[in-house]
Amino acid sequence: MILKFRGHFHRLSLCGVFAVVLSTIFVATASGADVAGELPIMVSRFDQQVQVPYTTANGLPSNDVLQIARDDNGTLFAKTSKGIARFEDPSWVAVDDSVAAGLFPVDSPWYATLAEHVSRRGMVRAVAEHEGEIAVAAENGLFLGDGKNWSLALPGDERRRWAPLDVRAVVYDRDGRLWFASPQGVGYRSDDDQWTLLDGTDGLPYNDFTCIAAGPKGIWFGTKNGAIRYSDGVWEFRQGRRWLLDNHVRDIVITDDGNAWFATAGGISCIQFRPTTLEEKAKFYEAEIEKYHRRTSFGYVNPAVLSAPGDKSTAVPTYSDNDGFNTGLYLGAMSMAYTVTGDATYRQHAENSFRALSFLSEVTQGGPHPAPRGFIARNVIPITDPDPNQRYDLNYDMGRTKRDSLWKIIQPRLPVDATGKWYWKCDSSSDELDGHFFGLATYFDHVCETKAQKDEVRKVVRRIIDHLLANGLSLVDHDGLPTRWAHFSPDDLNRNSAWVAERGLNSYSILTYLLIAHHITGDPKYREAYLKLALDHGYGMNGMTQMRLLEGPNSPGHQPDDNMAFMNYYHLIRYETDPKLLNMYQYAIRVNWKYERPERNSFTNFIYGACSLGKTRTDQWGEVDLSPPSECFTGAIDTLQRYPLDLIEWPMSNAHRLDLVQMGDHDGHGAPIGRRVDGYVFPIDERQETYWDWNPWKLTSGGDGMRLRPGFHYLLAYYMGRVHGFIAE
C-alpha cells in the first residue's frame, strides 16, 4: 500500500498523531483505528502558486490600479488613475469608461435605510449580498439586513465574543458562509448560524485589512502589507515582490479557475494556481540552471546577477566563495538523479561536475604562489575577468580582523595559477571540504561503474585527505600556514578554547572525510587514522554535543553548521558498522534533528530518514526507536511543494505578523528571529531563504531583485527523497 499525499501540511493534524515504524506509516486517528501505508509516499499533482505581473508594459493605462472587477461574462476590468482597461489575454487594453459602467459602484441603492446606523457614507467599507441577506462592513460594526431592516452582528464562538469595530470587508463564499475582516481578526458564520473567530493565535498573519474575496481556492484577504489566503484551516501569507507588485492590496477579484487578481499601486498581480508535480518542478530548476547559472568552461553552478530588477534576460552568473561546496551539493543531486531516472543526461551532468570539483584541487599547484599538494581552492575566476585582488586586498584583510581576531591575513587572496589562465581563491574552509567529500562519495556510489571511473575519484580523494594528514589535520595555504576555518587537530578541537564552538562539528567533519576515504580507496591507513581520532581522541563523543546558540526546543544554531552536520551524518551513519561508534552518531543525529524538526527542512529531514528509519539505539536507559515520525516526511514534501519558482532575491519580511513569536538574538548581530505560533518556522514560500543552509528563523531579508539563485538545493533534497524511497510520483 502506498500512502498518498496531497496538499500542504502546515501543522500537525488535531485529529491524528503520526508515527513511522520501519517502512510503514501508521496514522492513529481520533477513533483509535490505525491506517497503515508503506513508504514511499505517493505525491499527487498539486497547485503551484506563481505571480504573473501586469503593468503599463502589458497595456495598463497606469500602474496605479485603484480597483479591479469582472462582469457577468467573466471579463476582467481594471480601474486605474488614468482610465479603465479590459483584460484580453495576455494583455490589457484601454477602453472607454462607459464599457465598464456599473462595475465600480460608488453607492448602494439601500443606503438611506441604513442611515440611522451609519451616519456618513464614508463609514461604509464594503457590502455583500446572498439569498436576500445583505452584509455591511462599516466603521462602527458589522450590520446584517434585507435593505430595509438592519441589526448589529455580535459574533461569538466557544472561546470569545466580539463587537467588531472598523469592519473593513465582508464576503459570502461559495457555500454561503459569511466572512468579515476587522482589526480584531477574521470571522465566518456557518450554515447553522454558528460563528468561528480567528486571530493571530489561530495563525492569522496580519489584520490591517483592505478587502476580501472568495473563490474556489479559498478566501483571499487584502491588507496594507500583503495578501492572505485561508483554505481548509491553512493560512498563507503573500508579501514582497515575489508575490505582489506592491504590498498594499487595494482590491481583489478571483476568477473561476481560482486565480487571484490584486490591484496595487504598482500594477496588477495575478497569483495563479498551476497544477504540477515535484518532478516537473525539478525539470524547471534544471532548465533554469542551464539557462542562467553555468559559470566558466567547467560549468560551476552559481547565482546570477541581473542588470535590472527581476529581469532574468539580463542574468550573468557570478562567482562566490563556495564553488567547492555548491558543486559538491550539485554533484550529489545529479548523481542521485541518475540512480532514480537512469537518464544519461544526469550522468553527464555528474561527470562534468566531478571534473569541475577535481579542478579545484589541481589549480592550486604551481604558479607564483603554489599551495601544498591537495589544497583546494574556494573558487576559480578566468584571468580575463577584472582582477579580484583589487577587492580582496590588504585593507580588506585588516578590516576583517576588526570583527574576527583570528582572521587570516594572506596576500594575494587570489593567486594566479601555473597556466596563467585562472585566479584561484585561497583560505578555504571546512564547509568547502564538506561539500567536496559529500559530492565525491555520492558520485562514487551512484555513478561510477568502471574501475577507471572509480580510480579517478580515488585519486582526487587521496590527494585531499593526504594533504590533511600531512599537515596536522589542517588545510595549509600557499603561505605555509593553516586557513582560518579548516582546523581538525586534537590540539585545536580538544585543547584550544577558541575552537569550542566548532568542536563537535569539525570532529565529525574530519571523521567523515577519513571514513569516505576508506570507503572509496579501501586503504586501511585511513581507517586507522579515523579510529584513533574517533576513540582515542574522543571525536566520536565530541560530535554528540554540537553547540547550540539558544536553549530550548526551537533553538536556532548557526544554520550552515547545522547543514554541514547533517551532510556528515549522511555518510558517517550509513558507512559505519561498528556498534559503539554507530551508537554515538545515532545519538548525535537524533538530538540534532529534534532541533531541526520545526524547520521542515527537506534536506535534513530526508537525511534523518535515510540514517534512522527502522533503526534502534540502546543506552543505559533502554532501547530507543530512532524511526522518524511521519512529519519528517510530510513536512519535507510540503516544503518541496511550496519551494518557490521565483528565486530572485526580493526583500521580504515577517516581522509585522500577528502569528509571530519573537525569539532571542542568537547570532550577536541584532537580526530579529522568530517562529510561528505553532512552533514552526514560516514556510519557505513566505520567506527569502531558499538554501538549506540559510537561516529560516530570520524575519526580514533584504534584496533588490538583482540576484537570481539556482534551484539546486531543491534538486538535492528532491532526488534524495526519491533515491531513498520516501517519495513516489
C-alpha positions in Angstrom: 0.0 0.0 0.0 1.2 3.5 -0.8 0.2 6.4 1.3 -1.0 9.3 -0.9 -0.1 12.8 0.0 -2.0 15.7 -1.5 -1.9 19.4 -0.5 0.0 21.1 2.2 0.8 20.3 5.8 1.2 23.5 7.9 0.9 22.0 11.3 0.2 18.6 13.0 -3.3 17.5 12.5 -5.5 17.9 15.5 -7.3 14.7 14.7 -4.4 12.4 14.3 -0.9 11.7 15.5 1.6 10.3 13.1 4.4 7.7 13.8 6.7 6.0 11.4 7.9 2.5 12.3 10.3 0.7 9.9 8.9 1.2 6.4 5.3 1.7 7.4 3.5 4.9 8.3 0.8 4.4 11.0 -1.8 7.1 11.4 -3.5 6.9 14.8 -6.9 8.6 14.3 -9.2 10.0 16.9 -11.3 6.9 16.7 -8.3 4.8 17.6 -8.1 2.9 14.3 -4.8 2.5 12.7 -4.4 3.3 9.0 -1.1 1.9 7.6 0.6 2.8 4.4 4.1 1.8 3.2 6.7 4.3 2.0 7.2 5.8 -0.5 4.5 8.5 -0.1 2.7 9.0 -3.4 2.7 12.7 -4.1 -0.1 13.7 -6.4 -0.3 16.7 -8.6 -0.7 19.9 -6.6 -1.2 23.6 -7.2 2.0 25.6 -7.6 1.4 29.3 -6.9 3.2 31.8 -9.0 2.8 35.5 -9.7 2.1 36.9 -13.1 2.6 40.7 -13.0 0.9 43.2 -15.3 2.0 46.8 -15.7 1.9 49.6 -18.4 4.2 47.3 -20.3 1.2 44.9 -20.6 -1.2 47.6 -21.7 -2.5 49.1 -18.4 -3.1 52.9 -18.7 -1.3 53.3 -15.4 0.4 51.2 -12.8 -1.7 53.0 -10.2 -4.6 50.5 -10.1 -7.4 51.5 -7.9 -10.0 48.7 -8.4 -10.5 45.5 -10.3 -13.8 43.8 -11.2 -15.3 41.2 -13.5 -18.5 41.4 -15.4 -21.2 38.8 -15.8 -19.3 37.2 -18.6 -16.2 36.8 -16.5 -14.3 39.6 -18.3 -11.8 41.5 -16.1 -11.7 45.2 -15.9 -9.2 47.4 -14.1 -9.8 51.0 -12.9 -6.6 53.0 -12.9 -5.8 56.6 -12.1 -5.6 57.2 -15.9 -8.7 55.3 -17.0 -10.3 51.8 -17.5 -8.7 48.8 -19.1 -10.1 45.4 -20.1 -8.1 42.2 -20.0 -7.7 40.5 -23.3 -5.4 37.6 -22.5 -2.4 38.1 -22.4 -2.6 41.9 -22.3 -4.8 44.8 -21.1 -6.5 47.1 -23.5 -7.6 50.7 -22.6 -11.4 51.2 -23.0 -13.9 53.9 -22.6 -15.3 54.3 -19.1 -18.8 53.5 -20.4 -17.7 50.0 -21.3 -17.3 49.2 -17.6 -20.4 51.1 -16.4 -21.8 49.7 -13.1 -18.8 47.6 -12.3 -17.3 50.2 -10.0 -20.3 51.5 -8.0 -19.9 54.5 -5.7 -23.0 53.9 -3.6 -25.7 51.3 -2.9 -29.4 51.9 -3.5 -30.5 50.9 0.0 -28.1 53.3 1.8 -30.8 55.5 3.1 -32.4 52.7 5.1 -29.0 52.2 6.9 -28.6 55.9 7.7 -29.7 55.5 11.3 -26.8 53.1 11.9 -24.2 54.6 9.7 -24.3 58.4 9.8 -21.8 59.0 7.0 -21.4 57.3 3.6 -17.7 57.1 4.2 -18.3 54.8 7.1 -19.4 52.0 4.8 -16.4 50.0 3.8 -17.9 47.1 1.8 -21.2 45.3 1.0 -22.0 41.7 0.2 -25.4 40.1 -0.7 -26.5 36.5 -0.7 -30.0 35.0 -1.0 -31.7 38.1 0.2 -29.3 38.9 3.1 -27.1 42.0 2.9 -24.0 42.3 5.0 -22.4 45.7 5.5 -18.8 46.3 6.7 -18.9 49.6 8.5 -16.7 51.7 10.6 -18.9 51.2 13.6 -19.7 47.5 13.1 -21.0 44.6 11.1 -24.6 45.1 10.0 -27.0 42.4 8.6 -30.3 43.2 7.0 -32.5 43.0 4.0 -32.2 46.5 2.7 -34.9 47.9 5.0 -34.3 46.4 8.4 -30.9 46.1 10.0 -29.3 44.6 13.1 -25.8 44.8 14.5 -24.0 41.5 14.5 -22.1 40.4 17.6 -20.3 37.3 16.5 -19.1 34.8 19.1 -17.8 31.2 19.3 -17.0 28.9 22.2 -14.0 30.9 23.2 -14.9 34.5 22.8 -17.4 37.1 21.6 -16.6 40.2 19.6 -18.4 43.5 18.9 -16.3 44.2 15.9 -15.5 47.8 15.0 -13.8 49.2 11.9 -15.0 46.3 9.9 -13.1 46.5 6.6 -14.6 43.8 4.4 -17.3 41.2 4.0 -18.0 38.4 1.5 -20.1 35.3 1.1 -18.2 32.2 0.0 -19.3 29.6 -2.5 -21.0 27.6 0.3 -22.9 30.7 1.5 -20.8 31.3 4.6 -20.5 34.9 5.6 -17.0 36.2 6.2 -15.8 39.5 7.7 -12.4 41.1 8.4 -11.7 43.7 11.1 -8.7 44.6 13.2 -9.9 42.2 15.9 -9.5 39.4 13.4 -11.5 37.3 10.9 -14.8 35.6 11.4 -17.1 33.4 9.5 -20.7 32.2 10.0 -21.6 28.6 9.1 -24.9 27.3 7.8 -26.1 26.6 11.3 -25.6 30.3 12.3 -22.5 29.4 14.4 -19.6 31.7 14.2 -15.9 30.9 14.2 -13.5 33.7 15.1 -9.8 33.7 14.1 -6.9 35.9 15.2 -3.1 35.8 15.4 -3.2 33.0 18.0 -5.0 30.9 15.4 -2.5 31.7 12.7 -3.9 34.8 11.1 -0.8 36.6 9.7 -2.0 40.2 9.7 -5.0 42.4 10.4 -4.8 45.8 8.6 -7.3 44.7 6.1 -8.4 46.5 2.9 -10.6 44.0 1.1 -11.7 40.4 0.8 -12.7 37.9 -2.0 -13.9 34.3 -2.1 -13.3 31.7 -4.7 -12.8 28.0 -5.4 -9.3 28.0 -3.8 -10.3 29.7 -0.6 -10.7 33.1 0.9 -8.3 35.9 0.0 -7.8 39.0 2.2 -6.1 42.1 1.1 -4.1 44.1 3.6 -1.9 47.2 3.7 1.2 44.9 3.9 0.5 41.8 1.8 -2.2 39.3 0.9 -3.5 36.4 2.9 -5.2 33.2 1.7 -7.2 30.9 4.0 -8.3 27.4 2.9 -9.1 24.3 4.8 -7.7 25.6 8.0 -4.4 26.7 6.5 -3.2 30.3 6.3 -0.8 31.6 3.6 0.8 35.0 3.5 1.9 36.6 0.3 4.2 39.6 0.7 7.1 41.0 -1.2 7.8 41.3 -4.9 7.9 37.5 -5.3 4.1 37.7 -5.0 2.9 41.3 -5.3 3.9 44.3 -7.3 3.1 46.4 -4.2 2.3 45.2 -0.7 -0.7 47.5 -0.3 -3.6 45.5 -1.8 -6.4 47.8 -2.9 -8.8 45.3 -4.4 -9.1 41.6 -5.2 -11.0 39.6 -7.8 -11.0 35.8 -8.1 -11.7 34.1 -11.4 -13.5 30.8 -11.9 -10.1 28.9 -12.1 -9.2 30.1 -8.6 -6.6 32.6 -9.8 -6.5 35.8 -7.6 -6.0 39.2 -9.2 -4.8 42.1 -7.0 -5.0 45.8 -7.7 -2.0 47.7 -6.3 -0.1 50.9 -6.8 2.5 49.0 -8.8 0.1 47.3 -11.2 -1.9 44.1 -11.2 -0.5 40.9 -9.7 -2.2 37.6 -10.6 -1.4 34.7 -8.3 -2.0 31.7 -10.5 -2.5 28.1 -9.4 -0.7 25.9 -11.8 -1.1 22.1 -11.4 2.3 20.5 -11.3 4.4 17.7 -9.8 7.6 17.6 -7.9 9.3 16.0 -10.9 8.1 18.8 -13.2 9.4 21.4 -10.7 12.8 19.6 -10.8 12.8 19.9 -14.6 12.1 23.6 -14.3 15.0 24.3 -11.9 17.3 22.1 -14.1 16.3 24.2 -17.2 16.9 27.4 -15.2 20.4 26.3 -14.2 21.3 25.5 -17.8 19.9 28.9 -19.0 21.2 31.2 -16.3 23.7 29.7 -13.8 26.6 27.9 -15.6 29.9 29.7 -15.0 33.2 29.1 -16.7 34.0 26.3 -19.1 33.7 23.9 -16.1 30.1 24.8 -15.6 30.1 25.8 -12.0 26.6 26.4 -10.8 26.4 29.9 -9.3 23.9 32.7 -8.6 23.4 35.2 -11.4 23.3 38.9 -11.2 20.7 40.9 -13.1 21.2 44.4 -14.6 17.5 45.3 -13.9 15.4 44.2 -11.0 13.6 40.9 -11.8 14.8 40.8 -15.4 16.1 37.3 -15.9 17.0 38.0 -19.5 20.0 40.1 -18.2 21.3 37.3 -15.9 25.1 36.8 -15.8 26.4 34.1 -13.4 28.8 35.3 -10.8 31.4 33.6 -8.6 31.0 33.0 -4.8 33.3 31.8 -2.0 31.7 28.4 -2.2 32.3 26.8 -5.7 33.5 23.7 -4.0 30.7 23.4 -1.5 28.0 24.2 -4.1 29.5 22.0 -6.7 29.6 19.1 -4.2 25.9 19.5 -3.5 25.0 19.8 -7.2 27.2 16.7 -7.9 25.3 14.8 -5.2 22.0 15.9 -6.7 22.9 14.8 -10.2 24.4 11.5 -9.0 21.2 10.6 -7.2 19.1 11.8 -10.2 21.0 9.3 -12.3 20.2 6.5 -10.0 16.5 7.5 -9.8 15.9 8.0 -13.5 18.7 6.1 -15.4 18.8 9.1 -17.7 22.3 9.6 -19.2 21.8 13.3 -19.1 22.2 13.2 -15.4 25.3 11.0 -15.6 26.8 13.6 -17.9 26.0 16.4 -15.5 27.5 14.4 -12.7 30.7 13.6 -14.7 31.1 17.3 -15.6 30.6 18.4 -12.0 33.1 15.8 -10.9 35.7 17.3 -13.3 34.8 20.8 -12.0 35.2 19.7 -8.4 38.5 18.0 -9.2 39.9 21.1 -10.8 39.7 23.0 -7.5 42.4 20.7 -6.1 44.5 20.9 -9.3 44.6 24.6 -10.0 46.4 25.4 -6.7 49.5 23.6 -7.9 52.4 25.6 -9.4 52.3 29.2 -10.4 53.8 32.2 -8.4 52.1 31.1 -5.2 51.8 27.3 -5.1 49.9 25.7 -2.3 50.8 22.3 -0.9 49.6 19.3 -2.9 45.9 18.6 -2.2 44.9 22.1 -1.2 41.5 23.0 -2.6 40.6 26.4 -4.0 37.4 28.1 -2.9 36.7 29.2 -6.5 38.3 29.9 -9.8 37.9 33.1 -11.9 39.1 33.5 -15.5 42.1 35.7 -15.8 40.1 37.7 -18.4 37.8 39.0 -15.6 38.7 42.1 -13.6 41.4 41.4 -11.0 39.6 40.3 -7.8 42.6 41.1 -5.7 41.7 44.8 -6.0 38.7 44.0 -3.9 40.4 41.4 -1.6 43.5 43.5 -0.8 45.3 44.1 2.5 42.8 46.7 3.5 40.1 44.0 3.2 42.0 41.7 5.5 42.7 44.3 8.0 39.0 45.3 8.1 38.0 41.7 8.7 40.4 41.4 11.7 38.4 44.1 13.5 35.5 41.7 13.6 37.4 38.4 13.9 40.8 38.5 15.7 41.6 35.1 14.2 41.0 36.2 10.6 43.8 35.1 8.3 45.8 37.8 6.6 47.1 36.4 3.3 48.1 38.2 0.1 47.4 37.6 -2.6 44.0 36.1 -1.7 43.5 35.0 -5.3 46.8 33.9 -6.8 47.3 33.2 -10.5 47.7 29.5 -11.4 50.5 27.9 -13.3 48.8 28.3 -16.7 48.2 32.0 -16.3 44.5 31.4 -17.2 42.9 31.4 -13.7 42.8 33.2 -10.4 42.1 30.8 -7.6 40.8 31.9 -4.2 42.7 30.6 -1.1 41.9 30.4 2.6 39.5 27.5 2.0 37.3 26.3 4.9 35.8 23.2 6.4 32.5 23.8 4.5 34.3 23.5 1.2 35.8 20.2 2.3 32.3 19.0 3.5 31.0 19.8 0.0 33.9 18.0 -1.8 33.6 14.8 0.2 29.8 14.7 0.2 29.8 15.1 -3.6 32.7 12.7 -4.2 31.2 9.9 -2.1 27.7 10.3 -3.6 29.2 10.3 -7.1 31.3 7.2 -6.4 28.3 5.3 -5.0 25.7 6.3 -7.7 27.5 6.9 -10.9 30.9 5.3 -11.0 30.6 1.8 -12.6 34.0 1.1 -14.2 37.4 0.7 -12.5 38.7 3.7 -14.4 35.8 5.9 -13.2 36.4 4.8 -9.6 40.1 5.3 -9.8 39.6 8.9 -10.9 37.6 9.5 -7.7 40.2 7.7 -5.6 43.0 9.9 -7.0 41.1 13.1 -6.0 40.1 11.8 -2.6 43.7 10.7 -1.8 45.3 13.9 -2.6 42.9 15.9 -0.5 42.9 13.6 2.6 46.6 13.1 2.3 47.1 16.9 2.5 45.2 17.0 5.7 47.1 14.0 7.2 50.4 15.5 6.2 49.6 19.0 7.6 48.5 18.2 11.1 44.8 17.8 10.2 44.6 21.3 8.7 44.3 22.9 5.3 47.6 24.6 4.8 47.6 27.5 2.3 50.2 28.9 -0.1 51.8 30.8 2.8 52.6 27.5 4.7 50.0 28.3 7.4 46.6 26.8 8.2 43.5 28.5 6.8 41.1 30.4 9.1 38.4 27.6 9.5 39.8 24.3 8.4 41.3 23.1 11.7 40.7 19.5 12.8 43.6 18.5 15.1 43.1 17.4 18.7 45.2 20.3 19.8 42.7 22.7 18.4 39.4 20.9 19.0 40.2 19.4 22.4 42.7 21.8 23.9 42.1 25.2 22.4 39.1 27.1 23.8 38.9 29.3 20.7 37.5 26.3 18.9 34.9 25.2 21.4 32.0 26.3 19.1 33.4 24.2 16.2 34.5 21.2 18.3 31.6 18.9 17.6 31.1 19.8 14.0 34.8 19.8 13.0 35.3 16.5 14.8 32.6 14.8 12.7 33.8 16.5 9.6 37.3 15.0 9.7 35.8 11.6 10.7 33.6 11.8 7.7 36.5 12.6 5.4 38.5 9.7 6.7 35.6 7.3 6.6 34.8 8.3 3.0 38.4 8.0 2.0 38.5 4.5 3.4 35.2 3.6 1.7 36.4 4.8 -1.7 40.0 3.7 -1.6 39.9 0.7 0.7 43.3 1.9 2.2 43.4 0.8 5.9 45.6 3.8 6.9 42.5 6.0 6.6 40.5 3.6 8.8 43.3 3.6 11.4 43.5 7.4 11.5 39.7 7.5 11.7 39.6 5.1 14.7 42.4 6.9 16.5 40.5 10.2 16.3 37.1 8.7 17.0 38.1 6.6 20.0 41.5 7.7 21.4 40.9 11.4 21.0 37.1 11.3 21.7 36.0 12.7 18.4 33.0 10.3 18.4 31.9 11.8 21.7 32.7 15.4 20.6 30.0 15.3 18.0 27.3 14.1 20.4 27.1 17.6 21.9 27.2 20.0 18.9 26.9 23.5 20.3 23.6 25.3 20.1 23.3 29.1 20.4 19.9 29.2 22.2 18.4 26.9 24.7 15.0 25.4 24.2 13.1 23.2 21.8 13.3 25.8 18.9 17.0 26.6 19.3 18.5 28.0 16.1 22.1 27.2 15.7 24.4 28.6 13.0 22.5 27.3 10.1 25.4 26.5 7.8 26.8 24.4 10.7 23.6 22.5 11.1 23.5 21.8 7.4 27.1 20.6 7.4 26.4 18.4 10.4 23.7 16.5 8.5 25.9 16.2 5.5 28.4 14.5 7.7 25.8 12.3 9.4 24.7 11.1 6.0 27.9 9.1 5.3 29.1 8.6 8.9 26.0 6.6 9.8 25.4 4.8 6.5 29.1 3.7 6.1 29.9 2.9 9.7 29.3 -0.7 11.0 31.0 -0.6 14.4 28.1 -0.6 17.0 30.0 1.6 19.5 30.6 4.4 17.0 27.2 4.0 15.5 25.7 4.4 18.9 27.4 7.8 19.2 26.5 9.0 15.7 22.9 7.9 16.1 22.6 9.8 19.4 24.0 12.9 17.7 21.7 12.9 14.7 18.6 12.2 16.9 19.3 15.1 19.2 20.2 17.5 16.4 17.1 16.6 14.4 14.9 17.5 17.4 16.3 21.0 17.0 15.9 20.9 13.2 12.4 19.4 13.2 10.5 22.8 13.4 12.3 24.0 10.3 10.7 21.4 8.0 14.0 21.3 6.1 13.6 18.8 3.3 17.3 18.0 3.1 17.9 17.4 6.8 14.6 15.5 7.1 15.4 13.1 4.3 18.9 12.6 5.7 17.4 11.8 9.1 15.1 9.3 7.4 17.9 7.7 5.4 20.0 7.3 8.6 17.4 6.4 11.1 14.3 4.7 9.6 13.9 1.3 11.1 16.9 1.8 13.5 17.1 1.5 17.2 19.7 2.7 19.7 20.4 1.2 23.1 21.8 3.1 26.1 21.7 2.8 29.9 18.0 3.7 29.9 17.0 1.0 27.4 16.2 0.8 23.7 15.1 3.9 21.7 13.3 3.7 18.4 15.1 6.1 16.1 12.5 5.9 13.3 11.2 9.4 12.3 7.6 10.5 12.8 5.7 10.8 9.6 6.0 14.6 10.0 9.7 14.1 9.0 8.5 13.0 5.5 5.3 15.0 5.1 7.0 18.2 6.3 9.8 17.7 3.8 7.3 17.1 1.0 5.3 20.1 1.9 8.4 22.3 1.8 9.3 20.9 -1.7 5.8 21.7 -2.9 6.0 25.2 -1.5 9.5 25.8 -2.8 9.0 28.9 -4.9 9.6 29.0 -8.6 10.7 32.6 -8.4 14.2 32.5 -6.8 15.1 36.2 -7.3 16.2 37.8 -4.1 13.3 40.1 -3.4 13.1 41.8 0.0 10.6 40.0 2.3 9.6 40.5 6.0 7.6 38.6 8.5 8.4 41.0 11.4 5.0 42.6 11.5 3.0 39.3 11.6 0.4 38.6 14.3 1.2 34.8 14.3 4.8 35.6 15.2 6.6 34.6 18.4 9.8 36.6 18.8 12.9 34.8 19.7 16.3 36.0 21.1 19.2 37.4 19.1 21.1 34.2 18.6 24.0 35.4 16.3 25.0 38.6 18.1 24.2 40.7 15.0 20.9 42.0 16.2 19.0 40.4 13.4 15.4 39.6 14.6 14.4 36.0 14.5 11.1 34.3 15.3 8.7 31.5 14.7 5.0 30.9 14.1 2.6 30.4 17.0 2.5 26.7 16.2 6.3 26.4 16.9 7.4 26.1 13.3 9.4 28.4 11.0 7.4 30.4 8.5 7.0 28.3 5.3 9.6 28.5 2.6 7.4 30.3 0.2 6.8 33.1 2.8 10.5 33.9 3.3 13.5 34.7 1.1 15.7 31.9 2.5 15.6 29.0 0.0 19.0 27.4 0.6 19.1 24.7 3.2 22.0 26.3 4.9 20.3 29.8 5.3 18.7 30.9 8.5 14.9 30.1 8.2 14.2 31.8 11.5 15.2 35.2 10.1 12.3 37.6 10.0 13.5 40.2 7.5 15.6 39.7 4.4 16.9 42.4 2.1 17.4 42.3 -1.6 16.8 44.5 -4.6 15.7 42.0 -7.2 19.2 42.0 -8.7 20.3 38.4 -7.9 18.9 35.1 -9.1 19.5 32.0 -7.1 19.9 28.5 -8.7 17.5 25.8 -7.5 20.0 23.0 -6.9 19.0 22.9 -3.2 15.6 21.7 -4.3 17.1 19.2 -6.6 19.4 17.8 -3.9 16.5 17.2 -1.5 14.1 16.0 -4.1 16.4 13.4 -5.6 17.5 12.3 -2.1 13.8 11.7 -1.2 13.4 9.7 -4.4 16.6 7.7 -4.2 15.8 6.6 -0.6 12.2 5.6 -1.4 10.5 8.3 0.5 8.7 9.9 -2.5 6.9 8.3 -5.4 5.1 10.1 -8.2 
